Amino acid sequence: MATGKQRRMAKTRALLTETEREQIAGDHGRDRRYQATSRVRRRIDEELTEDIEILEEHHPELLEELREVVCDAE
């Protein structure tokens, strides 16, 4: 069984870093918000697109899990 420390260490980011979450929320001013938005947009356009292509070809079940999370209408 994993300890609390091991669970915290295992946490990784999905799309946003913790700092980018704060910046996009406006906690660090307009310039930081704009910069974080640009970084995330670039990840969506470049990295996420490539990840989806790889999942589509090699692990469609995982891609379906991703779609369920991202496309959930609720």
JOSULLIN-V426134 format. One line per field, one symbol per residue. phi: phi as a letter, one per 30 degrees, with the letter a starting at -180 (. if undefined). burial: + if it has 24 or more other C-alpha atoms within 12 Angstrom, else -. A space follows every 10 residues. Layout:
phi = ???
burial = ???
//
This chain:
phi = .ddedddddd dbdcccdddd eddddjdbjd dddddddddd eddddcdded eddddedcae dddddddddd cedd
burial = ---------- ---------+ --++------ -----++--+ ---------- ---------- ---------- ----
//
